[in-house]
Amino acid sequence: MQSVPCKVSSERTKENVLDDSRAFDWTAVVNYARRSYSEPPKTQYELPGVNVEDHLGVPVACIPLWHTIVTARLTIGKGDVSGLQRAQARLDAALTEIEAIYPLNPGGILTQVAYGLPYFKDYIPASITEKLMPRVLENGKPGAWALIESIRFPKDPKNLILEKNDISFHFKSDYKEHIGNVMQALFQPGENLLNGIPGENVYIGDLVTVTSIRRGFAGSGMPRKMGLRLGLPGAKKIPAGAMLFMGFTSSHVHGLAQGPLPSFETIPGYTDQTPTSYFAHGTMMHLSHINIDLEGWYGMNHQDRLHRMFHPRRKEDEEILSPSQAPETSTFKEALEEDARAHGILGHNAQMQFLSRLGEDTTTVYGDRLPKGTVIFLRQDFDTVEHPFEFDSAGPVSPEPIPGVHFVGFAASSQLFEKIRLEMDGIALQKKFNLSDENTGFTKFLTTTHRQNYLEPSRSHRSFPLAELV
């Protein structure tokens, strides 16, 4: 091995070296987890280490392959302040230990923690939440909380379940074993190994009662591979390189909110939050499970699928799975109505873009200039073959595989998401132009089974937010 010369200043005395050695963190040396280290973002939803691919001139984010969501209710007694604060310290220590062992990127593991409305209602005094919870701006003044319960949307089935979990965890990694090891260490008692290293302070299973485990995948041709392996109807028509079951790429860089854009405070006019607010760098998260009628979807030809996914003016060939989503491709309300009038079709993306994208050039609170058409809504959904989950405390799960998606979306408020999702159903335009369900986006091919809104705080407050103030 070639030696590396090292010069030591003659001014460094024995006392200086001794002082430095006392302050030096010897427990963190030779740290493989920081080999590809990047500074953690202030948000939880930004994903360090996600590379961007070029799909014939269209930039596409290469998101983690494997995903698992765990939902739970807390076992801490309501009103048990010291118990809640101990739980806050324990979860913080657990997440810190996990990130000291696994790199904070898709090659290691990425963990996001979010909280349902019951957590804030049942565990945090109203004197604190009324002061610090983010509020939507109504006529320029703070109004309702930016986190409200999910509604039942017009085209949801009657048996839809509106959930009331306290907490959810979303684990992402390119390596399935990383997720399995972390989940076991967090939720199962006894000695557990993280990358072969004994976990010391990771177990928090006594703090929660798990209500569901939801697993899935995205990318790497997995939808077709899984569909063919399990004999799912319609799977033979899934394109070989498809990221998700419905064929088209979902992680266009220009089709997803970038950086901190989904945060409560970033875009002026949505909420009362500022860069110094407690919930700055946090966001509203919507979680739902949706079954997909693959056989019906692929019963249409490529052009019909293209027009219902995007809009009827699209002309891309069948081999193009990643049509451009750049700002200049945006559809706003006048063009959307013209699609219905002239073509008799509403495209799914086009239905929502006048709400999910900026309607004018805008400057963020951080001074970034954004052009009209910039996306401010973020999705991190992934496919599944569970029916509906791997585990559901509310009832039995079926062993029969079924194609579906665990939808995960982030917006500045529950109210903004609600408006976007209502446009996806398209009831008003459907009635105005007498459109069939088949020609109104693609909701005809989807059946939602579960919904809930959550608040995903910043990384600095990801462990039981507000508990330290109780």
Stockholm file with secondary structure:
# STOCKHOLM 1.0

chainA/1-470         MQSVPCKVSSERTKENVLDDSRAFDWTAVVNYARRSYSEPPKTQYELPGVNVEDHLGVPVACIPLWHTIVTARLTIGKGDVSGLQRAQARLDAALTEIEAIYPLNPGGILTQVAYGLPYFKDYIPASITEKLMPRVLENGKPGAWALIESIRFPKDPKNLILEKNDISFHFKSDYKEHIGNVMQALFQPGENLLNGIPGENVYIGDLVTVTSIRRGFAGSGMPRKMGLRLGLPGAKKIPAGAMLFMGFTSSHVHGLAQGPLPSFETIPGYTDQTPTSYFAHGTMMHLSHINIDLEGWYGMNHQDRLHRMFHPRRKEDEEILSPSQAPETSTFKEALEEDARAHGILGHNAQMQFLSRLGEDTTTVYGDRLPKGTVIFLRQDFDTVEHPFEFDSAGPVSPEPIPGVHFVGFAASSQLFEKIRLEMDGIALQKKFNLSDENTGFTKFLTTTHRQNYLEPSRSHRSFPLAELV
#=GR chainA/1-470 SS CCCCCCCCCTTCCHHHHHHHHHHSCGGGSSCGGGTTCCCCCSSSSSCTTCCEEEETTEEEECCCSEEEEEEEEECSCTTCHHHHHHHHHHHHHHHHHHHHHSCSSTTSCEEEEEEEHHHHHHHSCHHHHHHHSCEEEETTEEEEESCCCCCCCTTSCTTCEECCCSEEEEEEESCHHHHHHHHHHHHSCSCCEETTEECSSCCCGGGEEEEEEEEEECSTTHHHHHHHHHTCTTGGGSCTTCSSTTSSCSCBGGGSCCTTTTSTTTSTTSBSCCTTSTTTTCEEEEEEEEEECHHHHTTSCHHHHHHHHSCTTCCCCTTCCCCCCCGGGCCCHHHHHHIIIIISCBCHHHHHHHHHBCSSCEECTTSCEECTTCBCCEECCEEECCSSCSEETTSCCCSSCCCEEEEEEEESCHHHHHHHHHHHHTHHHHHHTTCCGGGBTTGGGEEEEEEEEEEECCGGGCSSTTGGGC
#=GC SS_cons         CCCCCCCCCTTCCHHHHHHHHHHSCGGGSSCGGGTTCCCCCSSSSSCTTCCEEEETTEEEECCCSEEEEEEEEECSCTTCHHHHHHHHHHHHHHHHHHHHHSCSSTTSCEEEEEEEHHHHHHHSCHHHHHHHSCEEEETTEEEEESCCCCCCCTTSCTTCEECCCSEEEEEEESCHHHHHHHHHHHHSCSCCEETTEECSSCCCGGGEEEEEEEEEECSTTHHHHHHHHHTCTTGGGSCTTCSSTTSSCSCBGGGSCCTTTTSTTTSTTSBSCCTTSTTTTCEEEEEEEEEECHHHHTTSCHHHHHHHHSCTTCCCCTTCCCCCCCGGGCCCHHHHHHIIIIISCBCHHHHHHHHHBCSSCEECTTSCEECTTCBCCEECCEEECCSSCSEETTSCCCSSCCCEEEEEEEESCHHHHHHHHHHHHTHHHHHHTTCCGGGBTTGGGEEEEEEEEEEECCGGGCSSTTGGGC
//
